[in-house]
Each structure stands twice: as structure tokens, then as C-alpha cells.
Amino acid sequence: MKKQIAKYILTFFCIYFLLAGLLVMAAMIPKVYIKKNVEESAVYLCEGELFGEAVRNADGSIIDRYADSILLGIAYSYDSNSPLCSVMESKYYHRDAFNENENLLKAVTDDCIPNQQYLRYWHGSNIFVRPLLTVFNLKQIYTLNGIIIGLLGIVVSILLIRKRAFFLLTGFIIGLIMTSSWFVPLSLEYTWTYLIMMVMIIAVMVIADNNKDAGLVFLIGGMVTGFMDFLTTETITLTVPLLFLLWSVYGRIKKSGCGLSFNLAVKAAITWGIGYAGMWILKWITASVVLAENVMPYISEHIEERIGFGVGAGAGRLIIGAVTRNISCLFPFDYGSFGIFMGVVFLILIFYIGYVYRKKQVDKKFILILGCIGIIPYIRYIVLHNHSYLHYFFTYRAQIATIIAVALILEQLLKKHASIGNLG
């Protein structure tokens, strides 16, 4: 046990120094090498709205150009002569008189001095974005991200077909559809958790086939999520890979009792949580040391804002709204009265099949574990209700885990236990 803990601690700090080092290296790229493509990207962003709908009257199709403008502003403002400090400060140019798209364009064309810090996040995606900007503009990076996500999705699907995991494959595909995943590559902000999720799915399935410990995957996955994500759909890098892992080892779980699946889920959640929270905390500590200032009052203020402290009598309505708004964005609910009708019919059909055709003997404990994983997105919406209420148009995609969990529960109800989790 001591050796395993030591391995996890060593891995944690190795990944921390690796990621931080890569970000500093990205900041060392001279600004002149990315200026042309950042300017082209700023012009492209200014052609659209900050929060424009890709499909009219469908909130789930809203593309967040605001966050991408800030990310590119930070990438452009890194000082190659002082990369560590500029990475910790994460400054960009901002004036209240302009929106962020216009601020980015002005910063590039007029070489404005960055005047707004955004140090509470790592903005770690710049380890990819900044080098890519030496070759591509933002629109081309969107295309590249779409291709990569598509290829990773194909790899996951092939692995599931080879394992005859047809319920899991169906849940995965329906989950991608209901969360309108085709819009994900159109915003850098949305992309990173999907990429991390896909890579983790592949990793845990390969590890499960070789009877190896997947704990390090969740530790590293949590760290990379905290490093790269902009607080969007962070839970999918825990929930979705965990559902795939539980399915993959279900045959061994049955032999060892349901306690193994519970222990597996708890261990994954703890290691992911340590990696995720640890990476945030280390950013704040590192920033305080490097910048020689106490950043915690600023951090705590924004934490309170995300959770929703101080909303007074409207707290209850805000919590309920955070949940209902996120549910309403799911496809096809988001597409008018007919979409709501079709969505309700689909749900009724699922419950009908699960109830009428269920087997007499089902693994209730395993179903409970799957259900607990499936409700994690809603726990997140309640805890971070202010953030989830305001940013429902992208946080709703965390429900992909709920949809996959429902598919696996349906499999438990309909199939004989001996055929579930076939590792083929």
C-alpha cells in the first residue's frame, strides 16, 4: 500500500512539473510568430456574435466566442522574456467599451499592453493552442479539433464493437447526439474535456483488458482536466471513463461481489478528485509564490460567485433553474414543441422497455452504482448552481454520462448476467 501511495504522489508531481513546464515553453514562443494567425482569428471572431446560436432558437447550439477570445488574448499576451510570470498572471487586453472579440483584435493590431489578469485558471490548453497558432488560425484549429474528436470517437466505437458492447455503444452514440456534440469542435472552450474523455475511455478499456490498475489514469485525467478546462463539462472526464471501466470489468466484478465495483468507483472518484483539485490548488500556490502576492482573496471571491453565495431568497429558484435549464438543452428537447414531444416519447419508451421486459433477477447493487454515477451531473448543477444556471448552454453536455448510465442500467435489466461485460 505504501509503495502504491508513493507511486501516486510521484506521478502527481511529475505530471504537475511536466504540464507547467510545457506551458512555460509555449509562452517562450516569440509573439511575432503567432501575430498573423491571431489577427486572422480575431477578424474571424468579430464576424460572429459573442454567444451566437448555430441553430436558431436552440440554446444547446450556442457557440461561446467570448471564452475563445480571452484564451487567444492570453496566448498572444504571454511575454517570451518573462514566461513563468506571464503564465501565472495570464493577462490579456480588456476595455469595457468593447466586447472581447473586439478587444482581441485591438490588442493585436495596436499592440496594446495587457491590463486584465485571469490567474485563477491554468489556461493549460495553450500548450497546444499557442504552438498551433504559429501554423494555423482559429478556424483551422477548429477543423483540426473536429477531425481529432471524430477519429477518437471512431476508435472508441471500434473497441466497443469488437467487445460486442452494443448497449454501451448505443448509449455512447445517443449520448453524443443528445448533447449535440457536433457543435463541440466549434469552440475551443468546449473541446478539451471531450478530447480528455475520449483518450481516457480508450486508456481504461485497454487497461481493463490487461487486468491493470486504472487509478493512475483517473489521477492524471483529473490533473489534465484541471489544467486545461475552463470549468465547462469537467465531470465527463470522471463519469464517462468510469462507466466504461465498470462495464469492461463487470465479469470479474460479478465473481468478486458487488463490493469490488463500489471500491473501483470510489477509488476512481477519489484519485480523479485529488488530481483535479490538486492541480487548481497548485496553480494558486505557484502563482502566489512566483508573483509574491496573496491571490486567495481573489480566488475565494470567484468560488463564491460560481457556487451562488449571496443570491438570497432566489437561491431555490436558481438551483431548480440550473437543473431544468440544463435538461432542456438536450436534443431533441431544445427543438420546439415537436422536439419536446419526441423526447418525452423516447423517455417513456425506455422506461416501458426496462419495466416490462426486465429479468426477474437483476443486480440491484450494480444498478445503484450506475445510477449514482448518472446523477453526478445534477449534483454538479446544484452545487455550482449559479455557474450552471448562467452557462447551461454548455454545461448541459455533462449529461452524456447520465445517458450512458441509463443504457447500462437497461442492459442490466434486459440481459442475462453471464453475457454482461463480455470481454471477448
Salt bridges, closest charged atoms under 4 A:
GLU40 OE2 - LYS36 NZ 2.75
ASP96 OD1 - HIS94 NE2 2.75
GLU100 OE2 - HIS94 ND1 2.70
ASP110 OD2 - LYS106 NZ 2.97
ASP111 OD1 - LYS35 NZ 3.42
ASP209 OD1 - LYS163 NZ 2.42
ASP213 OD2 - LYS267 NZ 3.10
GLU234 OE2 - ARG380 NE 2.72
GLU305 OE1 - HIS302 ND1 3.52
GLU305 OE2 - ARG306 NH1 3.28
ASP363 OD2 - LYS254 NZ 3.39
GLU411 OE2 - LYS415 NZ 3.99
